[in-house]
Amino acid sequence: MSEPKIKLSREPSQADKDLVRELFYKFSFMERGTPIQKELLWVLLGRQSPEQHVKLLPEYCYNIFDVFRKTYFKGFPSLAETIQITDLVGLPEAKSVEAAKKVIQVNWKKLGNLSSIMKRCTRFAQMEAREELEKDGFSGSPPEEITRIFTAIYGKEWATANQAMIEREKPNVIIAEMLENHVVSTLSTIPATLDLESLAYQWGPKALADFHAGEAEGMSSFLDFDRQLAGESPRSGIYSFLLFGWPEIKAMQESASTKTLTDLHEWLEPFMRVGLMSYIDLDTLRDVCAPPAQFGIGLNFKKTAVS
C-alpha cells in the first residue's frame, strides 16, 4: 500500500520553522558549502589523482555532481579535454611557446569555453550580485533578522566578530563583497587563470580563432545573460537541497539504528513545507535516490533492502 501524498496546502508549523532555523545554525551555509565547492571543482576538472584524493562528502553527493556535470556545467571542460602532455620527458625543457607546441597538445576552443565561464562568474560577482541581493530585500530587514541571516551564512563566530560591520554596512554590500572575494579566490585555484588570450595569440592564428570561438560559445553556457543558471533540470532544486543537507544525511547513514528512505522523507517534510525544496512524495524520493544505473543518485542507507 502506497504512502499518502503530502498535502500541498499544509502551512508550516512553528516546529517546522524552528527545525529550519536549527539547520542553519548547526552548520552555516559556508560550513556546508565549502566542501561541496572543493569536491565539485575536483569532479569538474576531471577527478585528478583519484587514488590519492580523500573524499569529503557522502558518495551520493558525487553522483549529484555527475548530474550537474551534464546539466549546469555541461560547458565546463575537464583538464583532460583541454590540455594533453605528449612528451613528459621534454616538458621541463620547454621554455618557449615553440618548444611547448612540441610537448603539449592544446584544445584552444575548450580553453576558450573555460575562460568565458570564469569571466562570466567574475562579472556576476563584481558587477551584478549587489543588484540581485538588493532585490531580495535584505536591507529592509530589522537588525536582529540581519544578524540571524549573517549567522546562517557565515556562522556565529564570524557574525559576532563582524557585528560592527553588520550594523554599519548594507547587507547586500557585505554579501556582494564577500561573494566577489570568494569567487576570485576559488577561480584562482583553477589552472587556467593565465592570460590565455595572449598565450593563444603567441601560439598562432588558428589557436587565437579557436579560443575566441570557445569564449563566445561558453559565455552563456553556465550563467545566462538573465543571470539564471543554464541547463537546469526539474530535479535540480531537490538535488541542491540534498547536497546542502549532507551533514544530516551522512549522520543518518552512519546512525547506529538503521534508517530508511521513509526516515529521510519524514526529515525532509518540514523543509518542503517552508518552501526550501519542492514537494515530492516518497515514491518520487525513491526514484531520485535510486542507483545511478537506474538514473538516480545512489543515496542509500545501511540494511535498506526494504525501505
Residue pairs with C-beta under 8 A, 6 or more apart in sequence:
2 282
2 283
3 262
3 281
3 282
3 283
5 281
6 269
6 272
6 279
6 280
6 281
8 279
10 273
11 273
12 270
12 273
12 274
13 273
15 270
16 270
16 273
16 274
17 274
19 270
19 271
20 270
20 271
20 274
20 276
21 148
23 245
23 248
23 271
24 151
24 152
25 151
25 152
25 156
26 247
27 247
28 151
28 152
28 153
28 154
28 155
28 156
28 158
29 152
29 153
29 154
30 153
30 154
30 155
31 155
32 244
32 246
32 247
33 244
35 56
35 57
35 246
36 57
36 61
36 243
36 244
36 246
37 186
38 56
39 55
39 56
39 57
39 61
39 62
39 65
40 65
40 68
41 186
41 189
41 190
42 48
42 53
43 62
43 65
43 66
43 69
44 65
44 69
44 73
44 76
44 78
45 78
45 79
45 190
46 78
46 79
46 80
46 81
47 53
48 79
55 62
57 246
57 250
58 246
58 249
58 250
58 253
58 299
59 298
60 242
60 249
60 289
60 297
60 298
60 299
60 300
61 243
61 246
63 292
63 296
63 297
63 298
63 299
64 239
64 242
64 243
64 297
66 292
67 233
67 235
67 239
67 297
68 239
69 76
71 231
71 232
71 233
71 236
72 222
72 229
72 230
72 231
72 232
72 236
73 222
73 231
74 221
74 231
75 113
75 117
75 217
75 218
75 221
75 222
75 230
76 113
76 114
76 117
76 221
76 222
77 107
77 110
77 111
77 113
77 114
79 191
81 107
81 110
82 106
82 107
82 110
82 111
82 114
82 192
83 104
83 105
83 106
83 107
83 111
84 104
84 105
85 91
85 103
85 104
85 105
86 102
86 103
86 104
86 105
87 102
87 103
88 103
90 99
90 102
90 103
91 103
91 104
93 99
94 100
94 102
94 103
94 104
97 199
97 202
97 203
101 203
106 203
106 207
107 210
108 200
108 203
108 206
108 207
108 208
108 210
108 211
108 214
109 210
109 211
109 213
109 214
109 217
110 214
111 192
111 196
111 200
111 211
111 214
112 196
112 200
112 210
112 211
112 212
112 213
112 214
112 215
112 216
112 217
112 218
113 214
113 215
113 217
113 218
113 221
114 190
114 192
114 214
114 218
115 192
115 196
115 197
115 211
115 214
115 215
115 218
116 214
116 215
116 216
116 217
116 218
116 219
116 221
117 218
117 219
117 221
117 222
117 223
118 187
118 190
118 192
118 193
119 215
119 219
120 218
120 219
120 220
120 222
120 223
121 183
121 187
121 222
121 223
122 183
122 184
122 187
124 183
124 223
124 227
125 176
125 179
125 180
125 182
125 183
125 184
126 180
128 227
129 175
129 176
129 179
129 180
130 172
130 173
130 176
132 227
133 171
133 172
133 175
133 176
134 172
136 172
138 146
138 149
138 170
138 171
138 172
138 175
139 170
139 171
139 172
141 149
141 171
143 167
146 166
146 171
147 159
147 163
147 166
149 171
150 158
150 159
150 162
150 166
150 171
150 174
151 159
153 175
154 162
154 178
159 166
165 174
166 174
187 193
196 211
197 208
197 211
200 207
200 208
200 210
200 211
201 207
201 208
220 230
221 230
221 231
222 229
222 230
222 231
223 229
223 230
224 230
229 236
235 288
237 277
237 278
238 277
238 278
238 280
238 288
239 288
239 297
240 277
241 268
241 271
241 276
241 277
242 249
242 288
242 297
242 299
245 268
245 271
248 267
249 264
249 299
252 259
252 263
252 264
252 267
252 301
253 259
253 300
253 301
253 302
258 301
258 302
258 303
258 304
259 301
259 302
259 304
260 301
260 304
260 306
260 307
261 282
261 285
261 286
261 289
261 299
261 301
261 304
261 307
262 282
262 307
263 301
264 285
264 289
264 299
264 301
265 282
265 285
268 277
268 280
268 285
271 277
272 278
272 279
272 280
280 288
286 307
287 296
288 296
288 297
288 299
289 296
289 297
289 298
289 299
289 300
290 296
290 297
290 298
291 298
291 300
292 298
301 307
